Structures are given as C-alpha cells and as structure tokens.
Amino acid sequence: MEIEICSPDGLKASEVKTITAIGNSFRDTWRGYASFLVNDGQGSMEIDLLLITHDRFILCEIKDWVGVINSDGRHWTQTFKDGKTRTSSSPVYVKRQHAQRLKSLFDSELVSLWGGFYNVDYAIILSGSSELGNFPDSERKVVFTLDEFLKLNGSLDNYNSMLPKRELDKIFKTGRLKRPNESSQIAIFEKWFKGGKAIKPRHRLADGFLVPDSDEAIFKHPKSFYAEYNGKHYEQAKLEALLRCWDFRQLGSYGMDQKSRARVALRERRVIEYVAAEAPQIQKDYLMSPQHSSIEGEIGEDFIEVYQHSPLIIRLDMYINEIDTPAKKINLIRGILTPFAELHKLGIAHRDISLERLWFDNYSKWLCHNKWLIFDEK
C-alpha cells in the first residue's frame, strides 16, 4: 500500500517503522497519509496515520509504549517494572473526538464532491512492548497490537470482525456511491488535502516543545551522535528549552541496546535531580530544568532530552563577543569558577568544558551548565 508521509520530521523513528510495516503489509488498492495536522476551526489535530480502505477511512494513533496499561475510560495509566506509574488522557477518548471532527469536516467540504459520505473509524496501535491490563470493552475493541492490526489485511471476516459494522455495501454495489479508494474519489480527496486550508505541516513535539527543522541546529556533535536546538512551547511561546535530539543509530550496536541508550540519555537528568535534592539553590542557579520524564525502556533511537531555560540565555561562545572591559572579563571568570566549585563539592564533575557547552543567563547574570554532568567515581 502506498503511504505518503507528509511531514517526515514530525514522526519518531518508531512511528516510521510502524507505518512502514503497515504499508508493506496492506493491499495496494488501499491508500494512506501520515504525519500531518488538521485544523477544523476547533484547534489542531495531530494525525499519525489516516487510511483509506475499500469502504471507510480509519484514523490511526501509534503508541510505542512499555509497561502494563490500564484504563478507566478517560485515562490510561502505565505501570512500569519498578512500580512507578504515569497517567495520561486516553488515546481512545482523544481519537474518538478527532474521528468525529474529521467526519464533520469531510461532510461539510467533500460530500458534495464525492456524491455521498464515508465513515471515519479509529484505531489505537500499540507498537511497543506494552501489555494491556483492565480495559472497558468499548476501548478494548479499538486497541490493537501492531501484529493484531496487520491482520486487518487478511480475510474479509477478519476485517469485518475487527472494525465496526457499516451498512454501505449495498450502496457501493448499486453504484450510487463509489468506494472511497476508487481513483476518482482519491483524486478529489487529494485535491482538497493538498490545496485546502485545513491540512498543515506537522512538527515533532518533545514534552510540549516544538522541534525545529534539522537545518536549524545550534550545535551538532562532531560524530553526529546528537544535535541541539532552541525550541519553543507549542502553546506558550514565551517558554523556551534546549532540545538535544539523539541519533543512537550512529553509535552502532551500543546504541541499539535500551540500557545503553538510557545510560547515556538519562545521565544528565539524573545528576540534575541529585543536585536538586542535595542543594536545590545550586540547581536553580546553575543548571537547566529537565522536562523529559522518560524512563529506561522508553528511550528510542531518536530520543530527545528537553531542558527548559530562561528566554534570555545565550551560549557563551556568542556572549563572549560582548565582553569589552576588564571588569566584565573578571566577572565572567568568577562566574565560571563559582558553579564548578559548588558542583565539585557535591562530588560532580563536568565532562566537556567548552564555550559551546556553557551558557550565560542575561536575566540572573549566572552561568548555566549543560551536557555530560557525571558523578565523581572516587
């Protein structure tokens, strides 16, 4: 099946793998569109994947989750191996609303062109290692593992049993309405999809912060292990964060192991949390605030670290050009030495002391540190 990925930068690597698996497995007569936003006047809807089959549209949400998932119908709770939990809005509840809104949009803008209406169903695809616990029947019937979802392409009995029953076959057979995957109907859809105002590009979100395009990196690792960006919050533009986007594929076999990835990607956050517990004022004054809450087992090959900071922060290699007096130079030296001394007292060292790894906050006048904080091994 052909699947058009509209905004490649808006997808995680795990989502790309899932979409590729679906495209390779489903029949050629179906069609798919992935990674885009829909704005219907009620706000933007993030779409992972929209499928056009022989009798309907299917809105798909992909979740690469771990742990045991339980649902009360409005919220999903993940329970991890260490007993910790995380609760979020039910994807079923969210996608049900999105499917209804998408159908309303189709009804108002496409029905007259199609000559009739099509149903928009929805499915949640679990592509990770998560297990389902207690679920209401109303939710369980629309939640599938990837292997389960791929069976949709099997027999007609599979298809009909996995999806809600629709009474449009008679209309299709009489010719009063063409099937949605017929070339003329897809041509109408694509003209609307690519020429209208409702469909927008999608950018990847990391803990609420928009990830800029790859050519906007402010720092790139010499071996392409990661790149860093300045990101703004998608709802509150005044909130800014440093985004460190990893490409663990560049680390070879080491980067393919979950424990190894977690050891690298979570190290700095763990140290900052240690400083916050031992000396909260030092953490507040000198270190950025981690926003990512992922745990070991959730670190994908394109994991993103998120560190919120003051909007007045500037990298030291840029700030140093503004230093034009001896007094400012002396103050800068003090500003560098003081944080290091305080961190050393806590048994913490900084692995990369370079102008590109240090930041100056024009609001607090403190120097901020980031990257490769480690516990002293002594």
C-alpha positions as CSV (number, residue, x, y, z in Angstrom):
1,M,0.0,0.0,0.0
2,E,1.2,3.5,-0.8
3,I,1.5,5.7,2.3
4,E,2.5,9.3,1.8
5,I,4.5,10.8,4.7
6,C,3.6,14.4,4.6
7,S,6.0,15.7,7.3
8,P,8.8,13.3,7.8
9,D,10.4,15.4,10.6
10,G,7.1,15.1,12.6
11,L,7.5,11.4,13.2
12,K,9.5,9.4,15.7
13,A,11.6,6.5,14.3
14,S,9.3,4.0,16.0
15,E,6.3,5.6,14.2
16,V,8.1,5.4,10.9
17,K,8.8,1.7,11.4
18,T,5.2,1.0,12.3
19,I,3.9,3.0,9.3
20,T,6.4,1.2,7.0
21,A,5.2,-2.2,8.3
22,I,1.6,-1.3,7.6
23,G,2.5,0.0,4.1
24,N,4.4,-3.3,3.3
25,S,1.5,-5.5,4.6
26,F,-1.7,-3.9,3.4
27,R,-3.2,-4.3,-0.1
28,D,-2.2,-2.0,-3.0
29,T,-5.7,-0.8,-3.5
30,W,-5.8,1.0,-0.2
31,R,-4.1,4.3,0.5
32,G,-2.5,6.1,3.5
33,Y,-1.4,9.5,4.6
34,A,0.9,10.0,7.6
35,S,2.2,12.8,9.8
36,F,0.1,16.0,9.3
37,L,-2.1,18.4,11.2
38,V,-5.8,19.1,10.6
39,N,-7.3,22.4,11.6
40,D,-11.1,22.4,11.6
41,G,-11.5,25.7,13.4
42,Q,-11.6,23.9,16.8
43,G,-7.9,23.6,17.1
44,S,-5.2,21.4,15.5
45,M,-5.4,17.6,15.5
46,E,-2.2,15.6,15.2
47,I,-2.6,12.7,12.8
48,D,-0.2,9.8,12.8
49,L,-1.8,7.9,10.0
50,L,-5.1,8.1,8.0
51,L,-6.0,5.1,5.9
52,I,-8.5,4.9,3.0
53,T,-9.8,1.3,2.6
54,H,-12.4,-0.1,0.3
55,D,-15.3,1.1,2.5
56,R,-14.1,3.7,5.0
57,F,-11.5,6.0,6.5
58,I,-9.5,4.7,9.5
59,L,-7.8,7.2,11.8
60,C,-4.8,5.6,13.5
61,E,-2.9,6.6,16.6
62,I,0.5,4.9,17.1
63,K,1.8,4.4,20.7
64,D,5.3,2.9,21.3
65,W,4.7,2.3,25.0
66,V,6.1,0.0,27.6
67,G,4.7,-1.4,30.9
68,V,1.2,-2.6,31.8
69,I,-1.6,-0.2,30.7
70,N,-4.9,0.1,32.5
71,S,-7.8,2.3,31.5
72,D,-10.9,3.8,33.3
73,G,-12.3,5.0,30.0
74,R,-10.9,8.5,30.2
75,H,-7.3,8.0,31.4
76,W,-4.6,5.4,30.7
77,T,-2.2,4.5,33.4
78,Q,1.1,2.9,32.6
79,T,2.7,0.8,35.4
80,F,6.4,0.2,34.9
81,K,8.7,-2.6,36.1
82,D,9.9,-0.5,39.1
83,G,6.3,0.1,40.2
84,K,6.2,3.7,39.1
85,T,3.1,4.9,37.2
86,R,2.3,7.5,34.6
87,T,-1.3,8.7,33.8
88,S,-2.4,10.5,30.6
89,S,-5.6,11.1,28.7
90,S,-7.0,8.0,27.0
91,P,-5.9,7.9,23.3
92,V,-9.2,6.2,22.6
93,Y,-11.1,9.2,24.0
94,V,-9.0,11.7,22.1
95,K,-9.1,9.8,18.8
96,R,-12.8,9.3,19.1
97,Q,-13.2,13.1,19.2
98,H,-10.8,13.5,16.3
99,A,-12.7,11.0,14.2
100,Q,-16.0,12.8,14.8
101,R,-14.4,16.2,13.9
102,L,-12.7,14.8,10.8
103,K,-16.0,13.3,9.6
104,S,-17.8,16.6,10.2
105,L,-15.1,18.3,8.1
106,F,-15.5,15.8,5.3
107,D,-19.3,16.2,5.4
108,S,-19.1,19.9,5.1
109,E,-16.3,20.1,2.4
110,L,-16.2,16.8,0.5
111,V,-19.6,15.1,0.5
112,S,-21.0,17.2,-2.4
113,L,-17.9,16.3,-4.5
114,W,-17.8,12.7,-3.6
115,G,-21.6,12.2,-4.1
116,G,-22.0,10.8,-0.6
117,F,-20.5,10.4,2.8
118,Y,-17.9,7.9,4.2
119,N,-17.5,6.7,7.8
120,V,-14.4,7.6,9.8
121,D,-13.4,4.9,12.3
122,Y,-10.4,5.0,14.5
123,A,-7.8,2.6,16.0
124,I,-5.0,2.8,18.6
125,I,-2.0,0.8,17.5
126,L,0.5,-0.3,20.3
127,S,3.8,-0.8,18.6
128,G,6.0,-1.2,21.7
129,S,6.3,-3.9,24.3
130,S,3.3,-2.8,26.5
131,E,0.7,-5.2,27.8
132,L,-3.0,-4.5,28.3
133,G,-4.4,-4.7,31.8
134,N,-8.0,-3.8,32.7
135,F,-9.9,-2.1,29.8
136,P,-13.5,-1.2,29.2
137,D,-15.0,-3.3,26.4
138,S,-15.7,-0.1,24.5
139,E,-12.0,0.7,24.4
140,R,-10.5,-2.7,24.0
141,K,-12.2,-3.3,20.7
142,V,-10.4,-0.4,19.1
143,V,-6.9,-1.0,20.7
144,F,-4.6,-3.4,18.7
145,T,-1.0,-4.5,18.9
146,L,0.8,-4.0,15.6
147,D,0.6,-7.7,14.8
148,E,-3.2,-7.7,15.5
149,F,-3.7,-4.6,13.3
150,L,-1.8,-6.1,10.4
151,K,-4.5,-8.9,10.4
152,L,-6.9,-6.3,9.1
153,N,-5.4,-7.1,5.6
154,G,-6.3,-10.8,5.9
155,S,-9.7,-12.3,5.2
156,L,-12.9,-10.3,4.9
157,D,-14.1,-12.0,8.0
158,N,-11.0,-10.6,9.9
159,Y,-11.7,-7.1,8.5
160,N,-15.4,-7.1,9.4
161,S,-14.8,-8.5,12.9
162,M,-12.1,-6.0,13.8
163,L,-14.0,-2.9,12.7
164,P,-17.5,-1.5,13.4
165,K,-20.2,-2.9,11.1
166,R,-21.2,-0.4,8.4
167,E,-24.2,-0.6,6.1
168,L,-22.7,0.9,2.9
169,D,-22.0,-2.2,0.8
170,K,-25.5,-2.1,-0.8
171,I,-24.9,1.5,-1.9
172,F,-21.4,0.6,-3.3
173,K,-22.7,-2.4,-5.2
174,T,-25.6,-0.4,-6.8
175,G,-23.2,2.3,-7.9
176,R,-25.0,5.1,-6.1
177,L,-21.7,5.9,-4.3
178,K,-18.2,5.0,-5.4
179,R,-15.9,3.3,-3.0
180,P,-13.6,5.7,-1.2
181,N,-10.4,4.1,-2.6
182,E,-11.5,4.4,-6.2
183,S,-9.1,6.6,-8.2
184,S,-11.7,9.4,-8.8
185,Q,-12.6,9.7,-5.1
186,I,-8.9,9.7,-4.1
187,A,-8.2,12.4,-6.6
188,I,-11.0,14.6,-5.1
189,F,-9.6,13.9,-1.6
190,E,-6.0,14.7,-2.6
191,K,-7.0,18.0,-4.3
192,W,-8.7,19.0,-1.0
193,F,-5.9,17.6,1.1
194,K,-3.1,19.4,-0.7
195,G,-4.9,22.5,-1.9
196,G,-7.1,23.4,1.0
197,K,-6.5,25.4,4.2
198,A,-7.3,22.6,6.7
199,I,-4.2,20.5,6.3
200,K,-0.9,21.8,7.9
201,P,2.6,20.5,8.2
202,R,3.4,18.7,11.4
203,H,6.4,19.2,13.6
204,R,7.6,16.8,16.2
205,L,6.7,17.7,19.8
206,A,9.0,16.8,22.7
207,D,7.3,17.4,26.1
208,G,5.3,20.2,24.6
209,F,8.2,21.9,22.8
210,L,8.3,22.1,19.0
211,V,11.4,20.5,17.4
212,P,12.7,22.9,14.7
213,D,13.8,21.7,11.2
214,S,17.1,19.8,11.1
215,D,18.9,22.8,9.4
216,E,18.2,25.0,12.4
217,A,20.5,23.1,14.8
218,I,22.6,25.4,17.1
219,F,25.1,22.6,17.8
220,K,25.9,19.3,16.1
221,H,28.1,16.6,17.6
222,P,31.2,16.0,15.6
223,K,30.2,12.4,15.0
224,S,26.5,13.1,14.5
225,F,25.5,11.4,17.8
226,Y,23.1,14.3,18.5
227,A,22.1,17.8,17.5
228,E,20.8,20.6,19.8
229,Y,18.1,23.1,19.0
230,N,16.3,26.0,20.7
231,G,12.7,25.0,21.0
232,K,9.5,27.0,21.8
233,H,6.5,25.6,23.6
234,Y,3.7,24.9,21.2
235,E,1.1,26.7,23.4
236,Q,3.2,29.2,25.4
237,A,5.6,30.8,23.0
238,K,7.5,32.6,25.9
239,L,8.7,29.2,27.2
240,E,11.9,28.0,25.7
241,A,14.0,24.9,26.0
242,L,17.2,23.3,24.8
243,L,16.4,20.2,22.8
244,R,19.0,17.5,22.5
245,C,18.0,15.2,19.7
246,W,19.8,11.9,19.7
247,D,20.5,9.6,16.8
248,F,21.6,6.4,18.5
249,R,22.0,4.6,15.2
250,Q,25.3,6.5,14.9
251,L,26.6,4.6,18.0
252,G,26.3,1.2,16.2
253,S,25.4,-1.8,18.3
254,Y,25.8,0.1,21.6
255,G,23.0,2.5,20.5
256,M,20.6,-0.4,19.8
257,D,20.6,-1.6,23.4
258,Q,17.9,0.0,25.7
259,K,20.1,0.0,28.8
260,S,23.0,1.6,27.0
261,R,20.7,4.3,25.5
262,A,19.2,5.0,28.9
263,R,22.7,5.2,30.5
264,V,23.6,8.0,28.0
265,A,20.4,9.8,27.5
266,L,19.2,9.9,31.1
267,R,22.5,10.6,32.8
268,E,22.3,14.4,32.9
269,R,18.7,14.5,34.1
270,R,19.6,12.0,36.9
271,V,22.5,14.2,38.0
272,I,20.4,17.4,38.0
273,E,17.8,15.6,40.1
274,Y,20.5,14.6,42.5
275,V,21.7,18.2,42.7
276,A,18.1,19.4,43.2
277,A,17.7,17.0,46.2
278,E,21.1,17.8,47.8
279,A,21.4,21.6,47.0
280,P,18.2,23.0,45.4
281,Q,19.6,26.5,45.1
282,I,22.6,25.4,43.2
283,Q,20.4,23.5,40.8
284,K,18.2,26.6,40.4
285,D,21.1,28.9,39.8
286,Y,23.4,27.0,37.6
287,L,21.6,24.1,35.8
288,M,18.8,23.9,33.3
289,S,15.5,22.3,34.3
290,P,14.8,18.9,32.7
291,Q,11.3,18.4,31.3
292,H,11.5,14.9,29.9
293,S,10.2,12.2,32.2
294,S,11.0,9.0,30.1
295,I,12.5,6.1,32.0
296,E,14.7,3.2,30.9
297,G,12.8,1.1,28.4
298,E,11.3,4.2,26.7
299,I,14.5,5.6,25.1
300,G,14.1,5.3,21.4
301,E,16.9,5.6,18.9
302,D,15.8,9.2,18.2
303,F,15.2,10.2,21.9
304,I,15.0,13.9,22.8
305,E,16.2,15.5,26.0
306,V,14.4,18.7,27.0
307,Y,15.9,21.4,29.3
308,Q,13.8,24.4,29.9
309,H,15.7,27.7,30.4
310,S,15.3,31.5,30.6
311,P,14.5,33.1,27.3
312,L,17.4,35.5,27.9
313,I,20.0,32.7,27.9
314,I,22.9,32.9,25.4
315,R,25.6,30.4,24.6
316,L,29.0,31.5,26.0
317,D,30.8,31.4,22.7
318,M,28.4,34.1,21.5
319,Y,28.2,36.1,24.7
320,I,32.0,36.4,25.0
321,N,32.0,38.7,22.0
322,E,30.0,41.2,24.1
323,I,32.7,41.4,26.8
324,D,34.6,44.6,26.2
325,T,36.1,45.6,29.5
326,P,38.5,44.1,32.1
327,A,35.8,44.2,34.8
328,K,33.4,42.1,32.7
329,K,36.2,39.6,32.0
330,I,36.9,39.2,35.7
331,N,33.2,38.8,36.5
332,L,33.0,36.2,33.8
333,I,35.9,34.2,35.2
334,R,34.3,34.3,38.6
335,G,31.0,33.2,37.0
336,I,32.7,30.2,35.5
337,L,34.7,29.1,38.6
338,T,31.9,29.5,41.2
339,P,29.5,27.0,39.7
340,F,32.3,24.5,39.2
341,A,33.4,24.8,42.8
342,E,29.9,24.3,44.1
343,L,29.3,21.2,41.9
344,H,32.7,19.7,42.8
345,K,31.7,20.0,46.5
346,L,28.8,17.6,45.6
347,G,31.1,15.1,44.0
348,I,30.1,16.1,40.5
349,A,32.3,16.8,37.5
350,H,31.7,18.3,34.1
351,R,33.0,16.3,31.2
352,D,33.0,18.9,28.4
353,I,34.1,22.4,29.5
354,S,34.0,24.4,26.3
355,L,32.4,27.7,25.2
356,E,29.7,25.7,23.4
357,R,28.6,23.8,26.5
358,L,28.3,26.8,28.8
359,W,25.5,29.4,28.7
360,F,25.1,32.9,30.2
361,D,21.7,34.0,31.5
362,N,21.3,37.7,30.9
363,Y,18.5,37.8,33.4
364,S,20.1,36.2,36.5
365,K,23.7,37.0,35.3
366,W,24.6,33.4,36.3
367,L,26.4,31.0,34.1
368,C,24.4,27.8,33.2
369,H,26.0,24.5,32.5
370,N,24.7,21.6,30.4
371,K,25.9,18.4,28.9
372,W,27.7,15.4,30.4
373,L,27.5,16.1,34.1
374,I,28.7,12.9,35.8
375,F,29.1,11.7,39.4
376,D,32.7,11.6,40.5
377,E,33.7,7.9,40.6
378,K,36.0,8.3,43.6
